[in-house]
Amino acid sequence: MPQNTRTKIIATIGPATASKEKLEQLIDAGVDAFRFNFSHGTHAEHKARFKLVRQLCKEKNVRISILADMQGPKLRVGEFKEKQVLLVKGAKFVLDMKNELGSVDRVTLPHPEIFKALKKNDVLLLNDGNIRLRVDECDKKHAVTTVLVGGYLSSHKGVNLPNIHLPISALTEKDKDDLAFALKLGVDWVCLSFVQKAEDVRLAKKLINGKAWIISKLEKPSAVKELEEIVSESDAVMVARGDLGVECPLPTVPVLQKKIVSVCRRYAKPVIVATQMLESMINAPTPTRAEVSDVAAAVYDGADTVMLSAETAVGQYPIEAVKMMHQTIQEVEKDPLFYHFMRSSRIRAEFISSDEADAISCAAGDMTSELKNVAAVITFTTSGATTLLTARERPDLPILAVTPDEEVANRMGIVWGVRGCVNKGVFKNFNNVETISRKIALETGIAKVGQYIVVTAGFPLLKGGKTNLLHIIKL
């Protein structure tokens, strides 16, 4: 059952799933990658969970990607004297920098960068967008607002500022400390929160220095405005529908999801759809029909990966949630319409660039559909680029990424249809490509004698980022 779908599954580890027994059950249920949420938990807890995952990978002979999700700058109000107040529509409410407990009239907002960016008539969203405030007057230390939509507000609730660019980094000091720790552990991917512009990604790249690949979380309207550049700079993208749904009008979120998936596909960058996919399964053994349809829609759109958050981190039915997601993916991928959609949404090489790598990958995609009895695609890759281009074509076949690099193989856990395989010998001698391709295809069971395999690679083999070889082998 596990790891046999093209679309991948990420599960977030938390108190409900931190034991070896639960992690093994999640892998058996179909998990391809684990998310470590650095908004919660200690470094010691993350280290223990990391060791358990890597140990299970060895014991079960599987590859699991590990994602370290940085908290990012969390904008929150301070504490209230009564813990909770009721803001009434039309009332005045002040946000300021005073170090005092809040009341029904005011509360501390300990973020000077917000006051620097605010101007009259800006709208602030509090408590996941349930409360709306309009700025009437402001300076660098306080803002007088009118309550447009009221409700209960309690201590430390979040603040969102749609369409306001804040002069803050996507990586706080806490994030930098967490990042250094995660890279020392050896995580495969780093999720960058609060990305506002492409420069945020470039700065993170300098800090990470190739030790992991970057997933940019798109949760701000400003990021959507720079979508193409952010996707181009990132190694992968997450459609973070939580904050995106707070800061953007809710009806636009499905449209943005499709747009982001499409752009990522064009750039051959893995894309993850996240947040509230099976939310009701936090407390119930079965999801709603709408939630199942939501997962299916992301798969039909061509997302590389779908993600579970609280469902597996703190939910009562984490294993059932993964099984439900896995079964939903299986049903979609069995539908003949699914691969019709994938073929019809393919981006032809001439519309991408004149690069030979794009042309080779497009031709490989054509081979898998035109040539009868093709069993699989094998990509020989040092950097992973050849494999990502092949995955963009969404062939109705397994893709095997053969690489000399253990880290590259592990990162394939969130890439559509791809399994990583480490083999260093083939990269020492180009003449070994056909022999080792045959050997790998038969030993892994992805192909049988009499079937074809399609091979893509870059020559010279150890020169990363160069795809220029297409070869067809009959076993």
Secondary structure, DSSP 8 states (H G I E B T S, - for coil): -TT-SSSEEEEEE-TTS-SHHHHHHHHHHT--EEEEETTSS-HHHHHHHHHHHHHHHHHHT---EEEEE------B---BTTSEEEE-TT-EEEEE---S-B-SSEEE---HHHHHH--TT-EEEETTTTEEEEEEEE-SSEEEEEEEE-EEEETT-BEE-TT---S--SS-HHHHHHHHHHHHHT-SEEEE-S--SHHHHHHHHHHHTTSSEEEEEE-SHHHHHTHHHHHHH-SEEEEEHHHHHHHS-GGGHHHHHHHHHHHHHHTT--EEEESSTTGGGGT-SS--HHHHHHHHHHHHHT-SEEEESHHHHT-S-HHHHHHHHHHHHHHHHHSHHHHHHHHHT---GGGT-S-HHHHHHHHHHHHHHHSTTEEEEEEE-SSSHHHHHHHHT--SS-EEEEES-HHHHHHGGGSTTEEEEE-SGGGG-GGGHHHHHHHHHHHHTS--TT-EEEEEE-SSTTSTT---EEEEEE-
